[in-house]
Amino acid sequence: MKINNLIWLAGLFEGEGTTGLYSYKRSDGKTWRISTYFLICNNDPIIINEVYKIAEEIGVRMAIFQRHVNHPTWNINYNILCKSMIDVIE
């Protein structure tokens, strides 16, 4: 892992990223759990793929999805999301 990749990712996250909380019901269907998420949005799939590669190198599993907006001049928005950091390399 190159330190430059982590610095680049930190800078990208500063400008394009967000963190937050989400809640969901546990498998018992009665209790709720609150967890965090890490999300970066961008219109350039090359940038999103680079984020995915860096995350993969340090053991962070992320999901990529597209968000289409029904507007004639807006581009497709790509999102890369992480909801679990259990497998992160220390």
C-alpha positions, 0 to 999 in steps of 0.5 A: 500500500502506497501512502500516496494512495491513502493521502489521495483517498483522504483528500477525495473524501474531504471533498466528495465524501460523507459519513453518517448513521443508519438504523436497521432491525436486527434479525430478531425483528424486535430490536434496532441497531445503529451503524455508520456508513462511509460514502463517496459520490462522483460522476467519474467511474475511473475515480470510483474504481480507484477508490474501490482498488485502494479500499480492497488493498486495505481490506475494506469491502465497498459496494458501487452503484449508479444513481440515475436522475431523470434530467436531460443535462445531469450525468450519471452519479456513481456512489461507493459505499461501505457499511462494515469495516470488520475485515479492515487490515490493522 
